[in-house]
């Protein structure tokens, strides 16, 4: 059930950013930021699930790398807009 809450929070946050960004920056950049935000939420969901259920294939470390990259890109896109 935690993943459903993450998804709901991410959708609301993404919509608010999209609405706000549409007036401040180019539409393409807003779409990319929305995509990065959605991928960040999905990555967090999978990390939570793997940590809760165990990680037999050591995927957590790979997902942590992906999450760090997504957060870096999100921060850069926000600063650029």
CNS distance restraints for C-alpha pairs under 8 A (distance, minus, plus):
assign (resid   1 and name CA) (resid   5 and name CA) 6.81 0.50 0.50
assign (resid   2 and name CA) (resid   6 and name CA) 6.33 0.50 0.50
assign (resid   2 and name CA) (resid  45 and name CA) 7.75 0.50 0.50
assign (resid   3 and name CA) (resid   7 and name CA) 6.07 0.50 0.50
assign (resid   3 and name CA) (resid  45 and name CA) 5.13 0.50 0.50
assign (resid   3 and name CA) (resid  48 and name CA) 7.75 0.50 0.50
assign (resid   3 and name CA) (resid  49 and name CA) 7.87 0.50 0.50
assign (resid   4 and name CA) (resid   8 and name CA) 6.13 0.50 0.50
assign (resid   5 and name CA) (resid   9 and name CA) 6.06 0.50 0.50
assign (resid   6 and name CA) (resid  10 and name CA) 5.98 0.50 0.50
assign (resid   6 and name CA) (resid  41 and name CA) 6.51 0.50 0.50
assign (resid   6 and name CA) (resid  44 and name CA) 7.85 0.50 0.50
assign (resid   6 and name CA) (resid  45 and name CA) 6.66 0.50 0.50
assign (resid   7 and name CA) (resid  11 and name CA) 6.09 0.50 0.50
assign (resid   7 and name CA) (resid  41 and name CA) 6.46 0.50 0.50
assign (resid   7 and name CA) (resid  42 and name CA) 7.40 0.50 0.50
assign (resid   7 and name CA) (resid  45 and name CA) 7.84 0.50 0.50
assign (resid   8 and name CA) (resid  12 and name CA) 6.35 0.50 0.50
assign (resid   9 and name CA) (resid  13 and name CA) 6.09 0.50 0.50
assign (resid  10 and name CA) (resid  14 and name CA) 5.89 0.50 0.50
assign (resid  10 and name CA) (resid  37 and name CA) 7.20 0.50 0.50
assign (resid  10 and name CA) (resid  38 and name CA) 6.59 0.50 0.50
assign (resid  10 and name CA) (resid  41 and name CA) 5.90 0.50 0.50
assign (resid  11 and name CA) (resid  15 and name CA) 6.11 0.50 0.50
assign (resid  11 and name CA) (resid  38 and name CA) 7.38 0.50 0.50
assign (resid  12 and name CA) (resid  16 and name CA) 6.22 0.50 0.50
assign (resid  13 and name CA) (resid  17 and name CA) 6.21 0.50 0.50
assign (resid  14 and name CA) (resid  18 and name CA) 5.97 0.50 0.50
assign (resid  14 and name CA) (resid  34 and name CA) 5.72 0.50 0.50
assign (resid  14 and name CA) (resid  37 and name CA) 6.41 0.50 0.50
assign (resid  14 and name CA) (resid  38 and name CA) 7.27 0.50 0.50
assign (resid  15 and name CA) (resid  19 and name CA) 6.07 0.50 0.50
assign (resid  15 and name CA) (resid  34 and name CA) 7.93 0.50 0.50
assign (resid  16 and name CA) (resid  20 and name CA) 6.11 0.50 0.50
assign (resid  17 and name CA) (resid  21 and name CA) 5.69 0.50 0.50
assign (resid  17 and name CA) (resid  34 and name CA) 7.62 0.50 0.50
assign (resid  18 and name CA) (resid  22 and name CA) 5.91 0.50 0.50
assign (resid  18 and name CA) (resid  30 and name CA) 6.01 0.50 0.50
assign (resid  18 and name CA) (resid  31 and name CA) 7.57 0.50 0.50
assign (resid  18 and name CA) (resid  34 and name CA) 6.65 0.50 0.50
assign (resid  19 and name CA) (resid  23 and name CA) 7.40 0.50 0.50
assign (resid  20 and name CA) (resid  24 and name CA) 6.87 0.50 0.50
assign (resid  21 and name CA) (resid  25 and name CA) 5.72 0.50 0.50
assign (resid  21 and name CA) (resid  30 and name CA) 5.94 0.50 0.50
assign (resid  21 and name CA) (resid  81 and name CA) 7.50 0.50 0.50
assign (resid  22 and name CA) (resid  26 and name CA) 6.91 0.50 0.50
assign (resid  22 and name CA) (resid  27 and name CA) 6.11 0.50 0.50
assign (resid  22 and name CA) (resid  30 and name CA) 6.51 0.50 0.50
assign (resid  24 and name CA) (resid  81 and name CA) 6.79 0.50 0.50
assign (resid  25 and name CA) (resid  29 and name CA) 6.89 0.50 0.50
assign (resid  25 and name CA) (resid  30 and name CA) 6.95 0.50 0.50
assign (resid  25 and name CA) (resid  81 and name CA) 5.57 0.50 0.50
assign (resid  26 and name CA) (resid  30 and name CA) 6.54 0.50 0.50
assign (resid  27 and name CA) (resid  31 and name CA) 6.30 0.50 0.50
assign (resid  28 and name CA) (resid  32 and name CA) 6.32 0.50 0.50
assign (resid  29 and name CA) (resid  33 and name CA) 6.14 0.50 0.50
assign (resid  29 and name CA) (resid  77 and name CA) 7.49 0.50 0.50
assign (resid  29 and name CA) (resid  81 and name CA) 7.77 0.50 0.50
assign (resid  30 and name CA) (resid  34 and name CA) 6.12 0.50 0.50
assign (resid  31 and name CA) (resid  35 and name CA) 6.19 0.50 0.50
assign (resid  32 and name CA) (resid  36 and name CA) 6.18 0.50 0.50
assign (resid  33 and name CA) (resid  37 and name CA) 6.08 0.50 0.50
assign (resid  33 and name CA) (resid  74 and name CA) 6.36 0.50 0.50
assign (resid  33 and name CA) (resid  77 and name CA) 6.38 0.50 0.50
assign (resid  33 and name CA) (resid  78 and name CA) 7.58 0.50 0.50
assign (resid  34 and name CA) (resid  38 and name CA) 6.18 0.50 0.50
assign (resid  35 and name CA) (resid  39 and name CA) 6.18 0.50 0.50
assign (resid  36 and name CA) (resid  40 and name CA) 6.06 0.50 0.50
assign (resid  36 and name CA) (resid  70 and name CA) 6.27 0.50 0.50
assign (resid  36 and name CA) (resid  73 and name CA) 7.39 0.50 0.50
assign (resid  36 and name CA) (resid  74 and name CA) 6.16 0.50 0.50
assign (resid  37 and name CA) (resid  41 and name CA) 6.36 0.50 0.50
assign (resid  37 and name CA) (resid  70 and name CA) 7.98 0.50 0.50
assign (resid  37 and name CA) (resid  74 and name CA) 6.92 0.50 0.50
assign (resid  38 and name CA) (resid  42 and name CA) 6.29 0.50 0.50
assign (resid  39 and name CA) (resid  43 and name CA) 6.05 0.50 0.50
assign (resid  39 and name CA) (resid  70 and name CA) 7.44 0.50 0.50
assign (resid  40 and name CA) (resid  44 and name CA) 6.26 0.50 0.50
assign (resid  40 and name CA) (resid  67 and name CA) 6.22 0.50 0.50
assign (resid  40 and name CA) (resid  70 and name CA) 6.06 0.50 0.50
assign (resid  40 and name CA) (resid  71 and name CA) 7.04 0.50 0.50
assign (resid  41 and name CA) (resid  45 and name CA) 6.25 0.50 0.50
assign (resid  42 and name CA) (resid  46 and name CA) 6.37 0.50 0.50
assign (resid  43 and name CA) (resid  47 and name CA) 6.16 0.50 0.50
assign (resid  43 and name CA) (resid  63 and name CA) 6.67 0.50 0.50
assign (resid  43 and name CA) (resid  66 and name CA) 7.59 0.50 0.50
assign (resid  43 and name CA) (resid  67 and name CA) 6.19 0.50 0.50
assign (resid  44 and name CA) (resid  48 and name CA) 6.13 0.50 0.50
assign (resid  44 and name CA) (resid  67 and name CA) 7.39 0.50 0.50
assign (resid  45 and name CA) (resid  49 and name CA) 6.26 0.50 0.50
assign (resid  46 and name CA) (resid  50 and name CA) 6.03 0.50 0.50
assign (resid  46 and name CA) (resid  63 and name CA) 8.00 0.50 0.50
assign (resid  47 and name CA) (resid  51 and name CA) 6.02 0.50 0.50
assign (resid  47 and name CA) (resid  60 and name CA) 6.21 0.50 0.50
assign (resid  47 and name CA) (resid  63 and name CA) 6.71 0.50 0.50
assign (resid  47 and name CA) (resid  64 and name CA) 7.73 0.50 0.50
assign (resid  48 and name CA) (resid  52 and name CA) 6.01 0.50 0.50
assign (resid  49 and name CA) (resid  53 and name CA) 6.04 0.50 0.50
assign (resid  50 and name CA) (resid  54 and name CA) 5.40 0.50 0.50
assign (resid  50 and name CA) (resid  55 and name CA) 5.44 0.50 0.50
assign (resid  50 and name CA) (resid  59 and name CA) 7.80 0.50 0.50
assign (resid  50 and name CA) (resid  60 and name CA) 6.77 0.50 0.50
assign (resid  51 and name CA) (resid  55 and name CA) 6.47 0.50 0.50
assign (resid  51 and name CA) (resid  60 and name CA) 7.38 0.50 0.50
assign (resid  55 and name CA) (resid  59 and name CA) 6.43 0.50 0.50
assign (resid  55 and name CA) (resid  60 and name CA) 6.78 0.50 0.50
assign (resid  58 and name CA) (resid  62 and name CA) 7.62 0.50 0.50
assign (resid  59 and name CA) (resid  63 and name CA) 6.17 0.50 0.50
assign (resid  60 and name CA) (resid  64 and name CA) 6.02 0.50 0.50
assign (resid  61 and name CA) (resid  65 and name CA) 6.45 0.50 0.50
assign (resid  62 and name CA) (resid  66 and name CA) 6.38 0.50 0.50
assign (resid  63 and name CA) (resid  67 and name CA) 5.97 0.50 0.50
assign (resid  64 and name CA) (resid  68 and name CA) 6.10 0.50 0.50
assign (resid  65 and name CA) (resid  69 and name CA) 6.29 0.50 0.50
assign (resid  66 and name CA) (resid  70 and name CA) 6.18 0.50 0.50
assign (resid  67 and name CA) (resid  71 and name CA) 6.12 0.50 0.50
assign (resid  68 and name CA) (resid  72 and name CA) 6.17 0.50 0.50
assign (resid  69 and name CA) (resid  73 and name CA) 6.22 0.50 0.50
assign (resid  70 and name CA) (resid  74 and name CA) 6.02 0.50 0.50
assign (resid  71 and name CA) (resid  75 and name CA) 6.11 0.50 0.50
assign (resid  72 and name CA) (resid  76 and name CA) 6.25 0.50 0.50
assign (resid  73 and name CA) (resid  77 and name CA) 6.09 0.50 0.50
assign (resid  74 and name CA) (resid  78 and name CA) 6.15 0.50 0.50
assign (resid  75 and name CA) (resid  79 and name CA) 6.19 0.50 0.50
assign (resid  76 and name CA) (resid  80 and name CA) 6.16 0.50 0.50
assign (resid  77 and name CA) (resid  81 and name CA) 6.31 0.50 0.50
